Each structure stands twice: as C-alpha cells, then as structure tokens.
C-alpha cells in the first residue's frame, strides 16, 4: 500500500502489518538534501526552456496559418473591445458622481424671497 502526501518529498511504503518506511520520491536522489535541491533547480530550468519553446512554436504555427494582416485586425478588434468596456465604466462612474452631487444639494423647501 502506498500513501503519497502532497508537498512531501517522500513516499510512505508499507512493509507488512504495522510497519512503514520512508522512501525518496521518484526522480529525487536519496540522501543529501543538497542533491535534491540541485535536482529541483535543474528540473525548473528544463521546465522554463520547455515553456519558452512551446510559446515560440505556437507563434510560429500561427504565423504559418494566419497572415500578418489578420493578426493586426484581431489585435485591433481586441483593443476596440477594451475601449468599449472602458466607455461603459466611464459612463457608470459619471452617473455615480452625478448621483452623489445631486444627493449633496440641500433639499428644496420653502425659500424666502425679498421683493423690493
């Protein structure tokens, strides 16, 4: 029976009834924690290279499938959508400001008017 705990660098393995020992996780060297830290740093560097490579390959593929003019149109369309959202937000900010200004005015009641 194997019990893996999240965030743990070891796996609990059962050795018969009532006995359990700790074994290192797969891919990590047994023993020295410095070796494990070095291995983790190496794996993180490999992951960074892989992610960068995937991003570059994705851009290259899109460059072969979609002409640059279409890319510009889609970028401009995205910009226009954001500008539309900005105008909605500005509209509602102006309405809130107007409502606050209106609520600060003194209530209209009787006023005394002097006639000369």
N, C-alpha and C positions, 0 to 999 in steps of 0.2 A: 504494500500500500504506500502511495506517495502523497505527501501533503506539501503543496507549494504555497508559500506566503508571499503576497505582493510586497515588493520593496526589499525583500530579503535576498542575500547573495548565497544562500544555502538552501538545500532541499532536505527535508526530514525523510529518511528511509527507514522502514520498519525491518527489524531483524528478529523476527519471531515474536511471540506474545510478550508484551510489556517492554520490549527493547527498541530503542530508536537511536540512530546515529545521524550526525550531520555530514552531508557531502557537499562539495562545491557545486555551484550552478554550472550547467553546460556552457562551455566557451570561456570560462574564467579559470585561470591557473589556481591549483590548490596551494594553500600555504600562505606565502608572503602577500600581505595587503598591497604593498607597493607594486607587485607584479599585476595584481588585479586593477589597480588604478591606471597603470600603463596600458593595459589591455583595453580598458574602457575608453581612454583617450584615443587609442588607435581606432576603435570602433566608431567613435563620434566623428573622427576625421574622415573615415570611409563614408559614413552616412552623409556628411556635408558634401563630399565630392559627388556622391550618387544623386543627391537632390539637385545640385547645380547642373549636373549632366542631364537629368530629366527635364529641367526647365529649358535648357538650351535646345535639347532635341524637340521639345514641344513647340518652341518658337520656330525652329527650322521647318518642322512639319507644316505649321500654319502658313509659313512663308511660301511653301510649295503649293498649298491648297488654295490660299486666298491671296488675290493680288493686293499690292500696297494701297491702291485706291479704295478698295473695300475696307481695309483696316482703318484708313483715315475716316471714312464715313461712319463706321461703328464707333470709333473714338469720339467723333463729333456728336453722334446721337447720344452717347452716354453723358457727354458734357451738357447737352441740352436737357436731358432728363434731370440732372442735378440742378441746373438753373431753374427748371420748373419747380422742383421741390423747394429751392431757396425762395422763389416768389410766393409760394404758399405760406412758408414760415414767416416771411416778411409781412404778408397780409394779416396773419393772425396776431403777430406782435403789434402791428399798428392798431388792430381792433382792441386788443387788451389795453394798450396805452390810452386809447380814446375812452374806453370804459372807465379806467382809473381816473382820468382827468375829469370826466363827467361826474363821477361819484364824489369828487373833492369839492365841487361847487356848492356853495351854500344853498339850502333848499329855498325855493321861491315861496314867499308868503306875502303878507301884506307889506307894502312899501309906502312910505310917506313921501309924497311929492309936494314940494312947496311951490305955490303959484304966486308970483309977484304981481 
